[in-house]
Amino acid sequence: MAHLDRREWLLLSTAAALNLVHPVMASTATNDTIRLALNENPFGPSPQAVQAITAHLANLSRYTGDELATLTNAIAAREQMPSEQIMLGENLDVLGLFLSAHGGAGGEFVYSEPGYTALVDAVAPAGGVVVGVPLNDRLENDLAALAAKINSQTRAVYLVNPHNPSGTVSDTKEFIDAVRDMAKRTLVIVDEAYLEFTPDFEQRTVAGLVREGADVAVFRTFSKIYGLASLSIGYTLAPKALVASMKQMGIGAFFGLNRLSLVAATASLNDTRYVASMRDKVAAERESWHQLFRKRKVRFTNSQGNFVFFDAAQPHAKVAAALAAQGILIGRAQPPLDTWVRISIGLPEENAVVRKAVADLLPPV
């Protein structure tokens, strides 16, 4: 990649600083509130992660040291990828701004809508243009329509698989083949934040395309199935040139990552039984929701994430307000699917309470 000019450096340095502040949902909620809005893992992190955090509390006066290399090496071994292709941190927003700044204003970013917008929201300060593509009739990524939007101005295609908010996953072969084909024309960024909730995660991931040398980046996070949302740690697998350019800015450097998040993430990767347990617990709770929807003849997606998505047949605002009055917080509205509702999977006792509240709001059969 070419060197960035002064304007690009300023924009990206600002983004790097802002990335240290994790957005929180403003709320006047009490401790009794059932919070099912942000797709957190209410079952908590691995006990091994908690032990690792406790063991390092005495070192908070010191900057991060070998912990960064230890986590990077653990990821490299897991992904069968050199460390030069790994960038630590929750960096979707910085990646979006970086790509929009590099090459000047007017670069286009193609994504599915409604969808998670951290990356595409970040492109505006550098003059990036967001190109939204509606989901297909199954509320999945419309791969053919996304590919059709790629042109000479496209900087990247951004996909979430399983999709957020629908939770749908594309057919494995179809998805990997489509990403490989699109990557011949532009960078394809695949957000796999929820992929480890699927039982066939290893087959569905497109990390193999990164290993093949395709123009593909894969984002993963420890905020979902690993239960480390408050520590804000993830990683990106990407072509060496892209990782090197972002590391020149200090992205993924020791001073931008805290020791506790690094040791907790490393311990989490080592606890494979914990991940399998979380997958099973979430799947069981999700199926209880789907049983309700089938019984009440409610349209819903075949969500594979730690949330459900369904058509309440009434405005989202009405449903959200009714539930909020009962101390229940749910996901935001997802225009143009104005009657659809996303609810995160909570603890079993929370889910039981919320399912009853939702059942009372649904139209009679």
C-alpha positions in Angstrom: 0.0 0.0 0.0 1.1 3.5 -0.7 2.0 5.9 2.2 -0.9 7.9 3.7 -0.9 11.6 3.3 -1.3 14.1 6.2 -5.1 14.3 6.0 -5.4 10.5 6.0 -3.0 10.1 9.0 -5.1 12.7 10.9 -8.4 11.0 10.2 -7.0 7.6 11.2 -5.2 8.8 14.3 -8.5 10.3 15.5 -10.3 7.0 14.8 -7.6 5.1 16.7 -8.2 7.3 19.7 -11.9 7.0 19.5 -11.7 3.3 19.2 -10.5 3.1 22.8 -14.0 4.3 23.9 -16.5 1.5 23.7 -20.1 2.8 23.0 -22.6 2.0 25.7 -26.4 2.0 25.5 -27.8 5.0 27.3 -30.4 4.0 29.7 -32.0 4.8 33.0 -32.5 1.1 33.7 -32.3 -0.3 37.2 -30.6 -3.5 38.3 -33.9 -5.3 37.8 -33.9 -4.6 34.1 -33.7 -7.5 31.8 -31.2 -6.4 29.1 -31.6 -8.4 25.9 -30.5 -5.7 23.4 -26.8 -6.1 22.7 -26.3 -9.8 22.0 -24.1 -10.3 25.1 -23.4 -13.8 26.6 -25.2 -13.7 29.9 -23.7 -17.0 31.0 -20.4 -15.3 31.6 -16.9 -15.9 30.4 -14.8 -19.1 30.8 -13.7 -19.8 34.4 -10.2 -20.0 32.9 -10.6 -16.4 31.6 -11.7 -15.2 35.1 -8.7 -16.9 36.7 -6.3 -15.3 34.2 -7.8 -11.9 34.9 -7.4 -12.3 38.6 -3.8 -13.5 38.3 -2.9 -10.3 36.4 -4.7 -7.7 38.6 -1.4 -6.9 40.4 0.2 -5.8 37.1 -2.1 -3.0 36.2 0.6 -0.3 36.7 2.6 -1.8 33.8 2.0 -1.5 30.1 1.1 -4.7 28.2 4.1 -6.9 27.5 4.4 -10.5 26.4 0.7 -11.0 26.6 0.2 -9.4 23.2 2.6 -11.9 21.5 1.1 -14.8 23.5 -2.4 -14.1 22.2 -1.2 -13.4 18.7 0.7 -16.7 18.6 -2.3 -18.6 20.0 -4.5 -17.1 17.2 -1.8 -17.9 14.6 -1.8 -21.5 15.7 -5.5 -21.8 15.7 -6.0 -20.1 12.3 -2.8 -21.7 10.7 -1.8 -18.2 9.7 1.4 -16.1 10.2 1.3 -13.4 12.8 1.9 -10.8 10.1 -1.7 -11.4 9.0 -3.2 -10.9 12.5 -4.3 -7.6 13.9 -5.6 -7.5 17.5 -8.4 -5.2 18.7 -12.1 -4.4 18.0 -11.1 -2.5 14.9 -14.1 -2.6 12.5 -14.6 1.2 12.7 -11.0 2.0 12.3 -10.7 -0.4 9.3 -13.7 1.3 7.6 -12.1 4.8 8.1 -8.7 3.5 7.0 -10.1 2.1 3.7 -12.2 5.2 3.0 -9.3 7.5 3.6 -6.8 5.5 1.5 -7.4 6.6 -2.1 -9.4 9.8 -1.4 -13.1 10.5 -1.1 -15.7 8.7 -3.1 -14.8 5.1 -2.3 -17.9 2.9 -2.1 -18.7 0.4 0.7 -21.2 -2.3 -0.2 -23.1 -4.0 2.6 -26.4 -5.7 3.4 -29.2 -3.7 5.0 -30.6 -3.7 7.5 -27.4 -4.8 9.1 -24.6 -4.1 11.7 -23.1 -0.8 10.7 -20.0 -0.2 12.7 -17.7 -0.4 9.7 -19.9 1.5 7.2 -20.8 4.2 9.7 -17.1 5.0 10.0 -16.4 5.8 6.4 -18.2 9.2 6.2 -15.4 11.4 7.7 -13.1 10.5 4.8 -15.8 10.8 2.1 -16.8 7.2 1.9 -20.1 6.3 0.2 -22.3 3.6 1.7 -24.2 1.3 -0.8 -26.9 -0.7 0.9 -28.2 -3.9 -0.6 -31.5 -5.3 0.8 -31.5 -8.8 2.2 -33.2 -11.5 0.1 -36.6 -13.0 0.8 -35.1 -15.3 3.4 -33.5 -12.3 5.1 -30.0 -13.6 4.2 -27.2 -11.8 2.5 -28.2 -11.4 -1.2 -24.9 -12.5 -2.6 -25.7 -12.0 -6.3 -27.1 -8.5 -5.7 -24.1 -7.6 -3.5 -21.7 -8.7 -6.2 -23.6 -6.7 -8.9 -22.9 -3.5 -7.0 -19.1 -3.9 -7.2 -17.5 -1.3 -9.6 -14.3 0.6 -10.0 -15.2 2.8 -7.0 -15.7 0.0 -4.6 -13.3 -0.1 -1.7 -14.8 -3.1 0.1 -17.8 -5.4 0.5 -18.8 -5.9 4.1 -20.7 -9.1 5.0 -21.9 -10.4 8.4 -22.3 -14.2 8.6 -24.4 -15.1 10.5 -26.1 -11.9 9.7 -27.1 -9.4 12.3 -30.0 -8.7 12.9 -31.5 -11.7 11.1 -29.2 -14.4 12.4 -29.3 -16.2 9.1 -26.4 -18.0 7.6 -25.8 -18.5 3.9 -25.2 -21.9 2.3 -21.6 -22.8 3.1 -20.3 -23.5 -0.4 -22.4 -20.8 -2.0 -21.1 -18.2 0.5 -17.4 -19.2 0.2 -17.6 -19.3 -3.6 -19.3 -15.9 -3.7 -16.7 -14.3 -1.4 -13.8 -15.8 -3.4 -15.3 -14.5 -6.6 -16.0 -11.0 -5.2 -12.5 -10.8 -3.8 -11.1 -11.0 -7.3 -12.6 -7.5 -7.8 -12.4 -5.8 -4.4 -11.6 -6.4 -0.7 -14.3 -8.5 1.0 -14.6 -8.1 4.8 -16.5 -10.9 6.5 -17.6 -10.3 10.1 -17.8 -13.7 11.8 -18.8 -12.4 15.3 -21.5 -15.0 15.7 -20.2 -17.8 13.6 -18.9 -19.9 16.5 -22.5 -20.3 17.6 -23.0 -22.6 14.6 -22.0 -26.3 15.2 -20.1 -26.4 11.8 -18.1 -23.2 12.4 -14.9 -24.7 11.0 -16.6 -25.5 7.6 -18.4 -22.2 7.4 -15.5 -19.7 8.1 -13.8 -18.0 5.1 -10.5 -17.8 7.0 -9.3 -20.4 4.4 -9.6 -17.7 1.7 -7.2 -15.5 3.7 -4.7 -18.3 3.9 -5.1 -18.8 0.1 -4.0 -15.2 -0.4 -7.4 -13.9 -1.5 -8.3 -10.2 -0.9 -10.4 -11.1 2.1 -10.4 -10.0 5.8 -12.1 -11.9 8.6 -13.2 -10.2 11.8 -13.7 -12.2 15.0 -14.6 -11.0 18.5 -14.4 -12.3 22.1 -17.5 -10.2 23.0 -20.1 -12.7 22.0 -19.7 -16.5 22.6 -16.6 -15.9 24.8 -18.5 -13.5 27.1 -15.9 -10.8 27.2 -18.0 -7.9 26.0 -16.8 -5.4 28.6 -13.1 -6.1 27.8 -13.6 -5.2 24.1 -11.1 -7.5 22.4 -11.2 -9.1 19.0 -8.9 -9.7 16.0 -8.8 -9.4 12.2 -7.2 -11.9 9.8 -6.2 -10.0 6.6 -3.7 -9.7 3.8 -0.2 -8.9 5.0 -0.1 -5.5 3.3 -3.3 -4.3 4.9 -2.2 -5.5 8.4 1.2 -3.8 8.0 -0.4 -0.5 6.9 -2.7 -0.4 9.8 0.0 -1.4 12.3 2.0 1.6 11.0 -0.7 3.7 12.7 -0.3 1.9 16.0 -3.5 -0.1 15.5 -3.1 -3.3 17.5 -0.1 -2.0 19.4 0.6 -2.7 23.0 -0.4 0.8 24.3 -3.9 0.4 22.8 -4.7 -3.0 24.3 -5.1 -3.8 27.9 -3.4 -6.7 29.6 -6.6 -8.1 31.2 -8.4 -8.4 27.8 -5.4 -10.2 26.3 -4.9 -12.8 29.0 -8.6 -13.4 29.2 -8.8 -13.9 25.4 -5.9 -16.3 25.4 -7.4 -18.4 28.3 -10.8 -18.4 26.5 -9.2 -19.9 23.3 -7.7 -22.7 25.4 -11.1 -23.6 27.0 -12.7 -25.4 24.1 -15.2 -27.2 26.3 -16.6 -23.9 27.5 -17.3 -22.8 23.9 -19.1 -26.0 23.1 -21.2 -25.6 26.3 -22.1 -22.0 25.4 -23.2 -23.1 22.0 -25.5 -25.8 23.4 -27.0 -23.5 26.0 -27.8 -20.8 23.5 -29.2 -23.2 21.0 -31.6 -24.7 23.6 -32.8 -21.3 24.6 -33.1 -20.1 21.0 -35.2 -23.2 20.2 -37.6 -22.4 23.0 -38.2 -19.1 21.3 -38.7 -20.7 17.9 -41.2 -23.1 19.4 -43.3 -20.1 20.6 -43.1 -18.6 17.1 -44.2 -21.8 15.5 -47.1 -22.3 17.9 -48.3 -18.7 17.4 -47.7 -18.8 13.6 -45.3 -15.9 13.8 -42.9 -15.4 10.9 -39.2 -15.7 12.1 -35.8 -16.3 10.8 -33.7 -19.4 11.3 -31.3 -17.5 13.5 -28.0 -19.2 14.2 -26.7 -16.4 16.5 -27.4 -15.7 20.2 -30.6 -13.8 19.4 -33.9 -14.3 17.7 -35.6 -12.2 15.0 -39.3 -12.2 14.3 -42.2 -10.3 12.8 -44.4 -9.0 15.6 -47.0 -7.8 13.1 -47.0 -4.3 14.8 -44.6 -1.4 14.9 -41.2 -2.1 16.6 -41.6 1.1 18.6 -44.9 -0.2 20.1 -43.4 -3.6 21.1 -40.2 -2.0 22.5 -42.2 0.5 24.6 -44.5 -2.2 26.0 -41.6 -4.4 27.0 -39.6 -1.4 28.4 -42.6 -0.7 30.6 -42.0 -4.2 32.1 -38.3 -3.6 32.5 -37.2 -5.4 29.4 -34.8 -3.9 26.9 -34.6 -5.3 23.3 -32.7 -4.6 20.1 -33.1 -1.4 18.2 -35.4 -1.0 15.2 -34.2 -2.3 11.8 -35.8 -0.3 9.0 -37.2 -1.1 6.6 -38.3 -4.2 8.5 -40.3 -2.0 10.8 -42.4 -4.7 12.4 -39.5 -7.1 13.1 -38.0 -7.4 16.5 -34.5 -8.7 17.6 -34.2 -10.1 21.2 -30.9 -11.4 22.5 -30.7 -14.8 24.3 -30.5 -14.2 28.1 -30.4 -16.5 31.1 -33.1 -19.2 31.1 -35.2 -17.4 33.8 -34.9 -14.1 31.9 -36.0 -15.8 28.6 -39.0 -17.3 30.3 -40.2 -13.9 31.6 -39.6 -12.2 28.2 -41.2 -15.0 26.2 -44.4 -14.6 28.3 -44.4 -10.8 27.8 -43.9 -11.2 24.1 -46.6 -13.9 23.8 -49.0 -11.4 25.4 -48.2 -8.9 22.8 -48.5 -11.2 19.7 -51.7 -11.3 17.7 -54.0 -14.2 18.6 -53.9 -17.2 16.4 
